Amino acid sequence: MAVRFGPGGNSESFGKRKFPQDIAEYLKSFSLDCYEIECGRGVRISEATYANLPKIAKDNDILITLHAPYFISLSSEKSETREKSVEYIMEAMRAADKLEAKKVVVHSGSCAKMTREEALLLAKDTVIKALQAMKNENIKAHFCPETMGKINQLGTLSEVIELCTLDDSIIPCVDFGHLNARTLGGIKTIDDYAAIFDEIENKLGFDRLSEMHVHFSKIEYTAGGEKRHLTFEDTTFGPDYEPLMELFAKRNLNCTVISESAGTQAEDASAMKAAYDRFLV
């Protein structure tokens, strides 16, 4: 068992290389073995990617994940918006199926003017409908609700865990940068990370803790939570990745870690992998 690391989309250093033809060599140069397809603004994937990426990934032991569109709203007060969101989720799931991607990240939604409890109930209903649609089409990728960075968004750790209780196939996407931003810098020590791990394991079991999908970046925040993604060069905002890497090694986990740094995704994913490898010794 081992943790896999990779970038969310292409770093600036990917430059004029061609995707997907050059992705394996590029990831290998950083000792990475995971890659997240970014469909935040819609599922716009070329036929060349559909045709070539699965074989490239298989031949080079690269695990593919996919980020569903940002405009999905699990908890919208409007039923038609939630129904449309199921369609958007299914577009992402069908793309994942064609690409042989293992996990699909979905934003949890907004509370708007509702209570958090009301928003969570609506989100649960949307997830159940999406899971049924996935089952009807025999889609195998895991649905991964994500912890969110703004305080008024649905997506605290406990809310994401609650969505995961709907079905054993749901795997949490834990964005530690988001959790740090929405708690205004609440992740500082290895014990802070351990408390997050413990809550997941206590509610969902070790297997889903081990297989969880992770997003990581340093994130600037304000009183409302997340403002913007940074790089590991930043020394003002957290969280620090090294305690997390130590915990991955100590607990013998098998998760996938995607760097969402601003333009240095591959470089910062490589830094995390190097730290993780040191802690394995």
C-alpha positions in Angstrom: 0.0 0.0 0.0 1.2 3.5 -0.8 0.0 7.0 -1.3 -0.1 8.3 -4.9 0.6 11.9 -5.8 -0.1 14.1 -8.8 -1.2 17.5 -10.1 -4.7 18.8 -10.7 -4.3 19.8 -14.3 -1.1 21.0 -15.8 1.5 23.2 -14.1 2.9 26.2 -15.9 6.0 24.1 -16.5 4.1 21.7 -18.7 4.6 24.5 -21.3 4.1 23.6 -24.9 4.0 19.8 -24.3 1.1 17.9 -25.8 -1.6 16.3 -23.7 -2.1 13.4 -23.3 0.9 12.3 -25.4 3.6 13.9 -23.1 1.9 13.5 -19.7 3.5 10.2 -18.7 7.1 11.5 -19.3 6.3 14.8 -17.6 4.8 13.1 -14.5 7.7 10.6 -14.3 10.2 13.5 -14.3 8.6 14.5 -11.0 8.2 10.9 -9.7 4.4 11.3 -9.8 1.8 8.6 -10.5 -1.6 10.3 -10.3 -3.3 13.0 -12.4 -6.6 14.8 -12.0 -8.5 15.9 -15.1 -10.0 19.4 -14.4 -13.5 19.8 -15.7 -14.4 22.7 -13.4 -15.8 24.8 -16.2 -17.6 21.9 -17.9 -16.8 18.5 -19.3 -14.7 19.5 -22.4 -12.5 16.5 -23.2 -11.0 15.9 -26.6 -11.5 12.7 -28.5 -7.7 12.3 -28.6 -7.7 12.3 -24.8 -10.5 9.7 -24.6 -8.8 7.6 -27.2 -5.2 7.7 -25.8 -5.2 8.6 -22.1 -6.5 5.2 -20.7 -3.7 3.2 -22.4 -1.0 5.8 -21.5 -2.2 5.7 -17.9 -2.3 1.9 -17.7 1.1 1.5 -19.4 2.7 3.9 -17.0 0.9 3.1 -13.8 -0.8 6.5 -13.6 -4.1 6.6 -11.6 -6.6 9.1 -13.2 -9.2 11.1 -11.2 -11.6 13.8 -12.5 -13.0 17.0 -11.0 -16.6 17.6 -11.9 -17.9 21.1 -12.9 -17.9 23.8 -10.2 -21.4 24.9 -11.2 -23.0 21.7 -9.8 -25.2 22.5 -6.8 -26.2 19.6 -4.7 -28.1 21.8 -2.2 -29.9 24.4 -4.4 -33.3 25.5 -3.2 -34.5 25.1 -6.8 -35.5 21.5 -7.6 -34.7 22.1 -11.3 -31.2 23.2 -10.5 -30.6 20.1 -8.4 -32.0 17.9 -11.3 -29.7 19.7 -13.7 -26.8 19.1 -11.3 -27.5 15.3 -11.5 -27.2 15.6 -15.3 -23.9 17.5 -14.9 -22.6 14.9 -12.5 -23.6 12.1 -14.9 -21.7 13.9 -17.7 -18.6 13.9 -15.5 -19.2 10.3 -14.5 -19.5 9.1 -18.2 -16.3 11.0 -19.0 -14.6 9.3 -16.0 -15.9 5.9 -17.2 -14.5 6.4 -20.7 -11.1 7.6 -19.2 -11.1 4.7 -16.7 -10.8 7.4 -13.9 -11.3 6.0 -10.4 -12.7 9.0 -8.5 -14.8 12.0 -9.4 -14.7 15.0 -7.1 -18.0 16.9 -6.6 -18.4 20.2 -4.8 -20.8 19.9 -1.9 -22.9 23.0 -2.5 -24.0 26.2 -0.8 -26.2 27.0 2.2 -27.5 30.2 0.6 -30.3 31.4 3.0 -31.0 28.0 4.4 -29.9 26.4 7.6 -26.9 24.0 7.2 -29.3 21.2 8.1 -31.8 22.1 5.4 -29.0 22.4 2.8 -27.6 19.0 3.8 -31.0 17.3 3.4 -31.3 18.7 -0.1 -27.7 17.6 -0.9 -28.4 14.1 0.3 -31.4 13.9 -2.0 -29.3 15.0 -5.0 -26.6 12.5 -4.2 -29.0 9.6 -3.9 -30.5 10.5 -7.3 -26.9 10.7 -8.8 -26.0 7.4 -7.3 -29.1 5.7 -8.8 -28.3 7.2 -12.2 -24.7 5.9 -11.9 -26.0 2.4 -10.9 -28.4 2.5 -13.9 -25.5 3.1 -16.3 -23.2 0.7 -14.4 -20.6 3.4 -13.7 -17.8 2.3 -11.4 -16.0 5.5 -10.5 -16.4 6.6 -6.9 -18.4 9.7 -6.1 -16.2 12.0 -3.9 -17.9 14.9 -2.2 -15.4 17.6 -1.3 -14.8 19.7 1.8 -15.2 23.3 0.9 -13.2 26.4 1.8 -15.7 29.2 2.3 -17.6 29.2 5.6 -21.0 29.8 4.0 -20.6 26.7 1.7 -21.8 23.3 2.6 -18.8 21.1 3.1 -17.4 21.0 6.6 -15.7 17.7 7.3 -18.7 16.4 9.3 -21.1 17.4 6.4 -19.0 15.6 3.8 -18.8 12.5 6.1 -22.6 12.6 6.4 -22.9 12.6 2.6 -20.6 9.6 2.6 -22.8 7.6 4.9 -25.4 7.4 2.1 -23.5 4.6 0.4 -20.4 2.6 1.0 -19.1 3.4 -2.5 -18.8 7.2 -1.6 -15.3 8.3 -0.7 -14.6 11.6 0.9 -12.5 14.2 -0.9 -10.7 16.0 1.9 -9.2 19.3 0.8 -6.9 20.2 3.7 -6.3 23.7 2.3 -10.1 24.3 2.3 -10.5 23.0 5.9 -7.7 25.2 7.0 -9.2 28.2 5.3 -12.7 27.7 6.6 -11.4 27.3 10.2 -9.2 30.4 9.7 -6.0 28.6 10.1 -7.2 25.7 12.3 -4.7 23.1 11.0 -1.3 23.7 12.6 0.0 20.4 14.0 0.1 16.7 13.3 -2.5 16.3 16.0 -4.9 18.6 14.1 -4.5 16.3 11.1 -4.9 13.2 13.3 -8.2 14.5 14.6 -9.5 14.8 11.0 -8.3 11.2 10.2 -9.9 9.9 13.4 -13.3 11.5 12.6 -13.3 9.9 9.2 -12.2 6.5 10.5 -14.7 6.6 13.4 -17.6 7.4 11.1 -16.7 5.6 7.8 -14.2 3.0 8.8 -10.5 2.5 8.0 -11.0 1.4 4.4 -12.5 4.7 3.4 -10.0 6.6 5.4 -7.2 4.7 3.6 -8.8 5.2 0.1 -9.8 8.9 0.6 -9.1 11.4 -2.1 -7.0 14.4 -1.0 -6.6 17.9 -2.3 -3.8 20.0 -0.9 -2.6 23.5 -1.4 -1.8 26.5 0.7 -4.8 28.9 0.6 -5.1 32.5 1.4 -8.2 33.2 3.5 -10.3 36.1 4.9 -13.0 36.2 7.5 -15.3 34.4 5.1 -12.8 31.6 4.5 -11.0 30.7 1.2 -9.8 33.6 -1.0 -7.2 32.1 -3.4 -4.9 29.2 -3.9 -1.2 29.8 -3.4 2.0 27.8 -3.9 4.4 26.2 -1.4 6.6 29.3 -1.7 4.1 31.1 0.6 5.1 31.4 4.2 2.1 33.3 5.5 -0.8 30.9 5.0 -1.0 27.2 5.7 -1.4 24.4 6.1 2.0 22.8 6.4 2.2 19.6 4.3 4.9 17.7 6.2 2.9 16.7 9.3 0.3 15.3 6.9 2.9 13.3 5.0 4.2 11.9 8.3 0.7 10.8 9.2 0.1 9.1 5.8 3.2 7.1 6.4 2.5 6.2 10.1 -1.0 5.1 9.3 -0.1 3.1 6.2 -2.8 4.7 4.0 -3.5 4.1 0.3 -5.0 7.5 -0.7 -4.6 9.7 -3.7 -3.2 13.2 -3.2 -3.7 15.9 -5.8 -1.9 19.2 -5.6 -4.0 22.3 -6.4 -1.2 24.9 -6.1 -1.5 27.9 -8.3 0.6 27.0 -11.3 3.1 24.7 -9.5 0.9 21.7 -9.1 3.4 19.1 -10.3 6.3 20.7 -8.4 4.4 20.9 -5.1 3.0 17.3 -5.6 6.6 16.2 -6.0 7.6 18.0 -2.8 4.9 16.1 -0.9 5.9 12.8 -2.4 9.5 13.4 -1.4 8.5 14.2 2.2 6.2 11.1 2.3 9.0 8.9 1.1 11.3 10.2 3.8 8.8 9.3 6.5 8.4 5.8 5.1 12.0 5.0 5.9 
